[in-house]
Amino acid sequence: MPVRLRYITAYEPRRQNLAPPPRSPTILSTPSQLRRSQMAPRGLSAEEKRVKLLEIFHETKDFFQLKELEKMGPKMKGIVSQSVKEVLQSLVDDGLVQMDKIGSSNFFWSFPSQRGAMMQSRLNAVKETQASLDSQLKESQSALETERATRPESEKRAQALEQLSAVKKEHAQLEQELATYGACDPVKVEEKRRAIVLAKEAAVRWTDNYLVLLSHFTRQNSVEPADIRTYLGIDEQYEDIEG
């Protein structure tokens, strides 16, 4: 390959292999730093708000009104003032904060000893429940052993249980088949017959009551029954119900 020679004239400056000027150092952020810088500041969760609001009571050991807590929450614990009322009510409902009304104002307080006493009370209640359940379990196990003793395993018993299982399956199949007939179900038909009888008896009874009342009213007021029926819009044939 031919080599090209380049002549430098007196009027052309000589190129020099100079190193590039140093650049200003660039601070590169790590991926975690970039993610943190892009993420918006995370607010407190509901449980964190409860814990921090309860800390105000335990650290100060004082009594407060709602307005005071709404001012102290953002400053001391970073709780948004608008959520203080809801968080406080949840603590009151759980028995972690006590409330009493003095005059027209509500005062709230909570001491660390109260929480310990409440947790001890809950623990005692759980222990009592556990003891009761253990007693019921022992009784059930004893009854199970007694029943097993009265029903010893045998070939005859095994055959009877197998026959019972087959009968139950057949009964379930028949029930399912009967349900497909819908209105033709004998039980439903009998229910409708009884309902018809009751409805007819009620119709006859109220018809008789109407006739008695109509007769009494026409005698007392000297009014024709036809006029009463016309006024009430009652048909002449309405009372013709066969027994």
Contacts in CASP RR format, 6 or more apart in sequence:
PFRMAT RR
TARGET T0000
AUTHOR 0000-0000-0000
METHOD contacts of the structure
MODEL  1
MPVRLRYITAYEPRRQNLAPPPRSPTILSTPSQLRRSQMAPRGLSAEEKR
VKLLEIFHETKDFFQLKELEKMGPKMKGIVSQSVKEVLQSLVDDGLVQMD
KIGSSNFFWSFPSQRGAMMQSRLNAVKETQASLDSQLKESQSALETERAT
RPESEKRAQALEQLSAVKKEHAQLEQELATYGACDPVKVEEKRRAIVLAK
EAAVRWTDNYLVLLSHFTRQNSVEPADIRTYLGIDEQYEDIEG
8 14 0 8 1.000
29 37 0 8 1.000
44 52 0 8 1.000
44 78 0 8 1.000
44 79 0 8 1.000
46 87 0 8 1.000
46 90 0 8 1.000
49 79 0 8 1.000
49 83 0 8 1.000
49 87 0 8 1.000
50 87 0 8 1.000
50 90 0 8 1.000
50 91 0 8 1.000
50 96 0 8 1.000
52 73 0 8 1.000
52 77 0 8 1.000
52 78 0 8 1.000
52 79 0 8 1.000
53 69 0 8 1.000
53 73 0 8 1.000
53 77 0 8 1.000
53 79 0 8 1.000
53 84 0 8 1.000
53 87 0 8 1.000
53 88 0 8 1.000
53 91 0 8 1.000
54 91 0 8 1.000
54 96 0 8 1.000
54 97 0 8 1.000
54 110 0 8 1.000
54 115 0 8 1.000
55 77 0 8 1.000
56 64 0 8 1.000
56 69 0 8 1.000
56 72 0 8 1.000
56 73 0 8 1.000
56 76 0 8 1.000
56 77 0 8 1.000
57 64 0 8 1.000
57 97 0 8 1.000
57 108 0 8 1.000
57 109 0 8 1.000
57 110 0 8 1.000
57 111 0 8 1.000
58 110 0 8 1.000
58 111 0 8 1.000
58 112 0 8 1.000
58 115 0 8 1.000
61 111 0 8 1.000
62 109 0 8 1.000
63 107 0 8 1.000
63 108 0 8 1.000
63 109 0 8 1.000
64 72 0 8 1.000
64 107 0 8 1.000
64 108 0 8 1.000
64 109 0 8 1.000
65 105 0 8 1.000
65 106 0 8 1.000
65 107 0 8 1.000
65 108 0 8 1.000
66 84 0 8 1.000
66 85 0 8 1.000
66 88 0 8 1.000
66 106 0 8 1.000
66 108 0 8 1.000
69 84 0 8 1.000
69 88 0 8 1.000
69 108 0 8 1.000
70 81 0 8 1.000
70 84 0 8 1.000
70 85 0 8 1.000
71 81 0 8 1.000
73 79 0 8 1.000
73 81 0 8 1.000
73 84 0 8 1.000
74 80 0 8 1.000
74 81 0 8 1.000
79 87 0 8 1.000
88 97 0 8 1.000
88 108 0 8 1.000
91 97 0 8 1.000
91 110 0 8 1.000
92 98 0 8 1.000
92 99 0 8 1.000
92 108 0 8 1.000
95 118 0 8 1.000
96 110 0 8 1.000
96 114 0 8 1.000
96 115 0 8 1.000
96 118 0 8 1.000
97 108 0 8 1.000
97 109 0 8 1.000
97 110 0 8 1.000
98 108 0 8 1.000
98 109 0 8 1.000
98 110 0 8 1.000
98 114 0 8 1.000
99 106 0 8 1.000
99 107 0 8 1.000
99 108 0 8 1.000
100 106 0 8 1.000
100 107 0 8 1.000
101 107 0 8 1.000
151 157 0 8 1.000
178 185 0 8 1.000
179 185 0 8 1.000
182 188 0 8 1.000
183 189 0 8 1.000
200 241 0 8 1.000
200 243 0 8 1.000
203 241 0 8 1.000
204 241 0 8 1.000
204 243 0 8 1.000
207 238 0 8 1.000
207 239 0 8 1.000
207 241 0 8 1.000
210 239 0 8 1.000
211 239 0 8 1.000
214 225 0 8 1.000
214 228 0 8 1.000
215 225 0 8 1.000
217 223 0 8 1.000
217 228 0 8 1.000
218 224 0 8 1.000
218 225 0 8 1.000
218 228 0 8 1.000
228 234 0 8 1.000
229 235 0 8 1.000
229 236 0 8 1.000
END
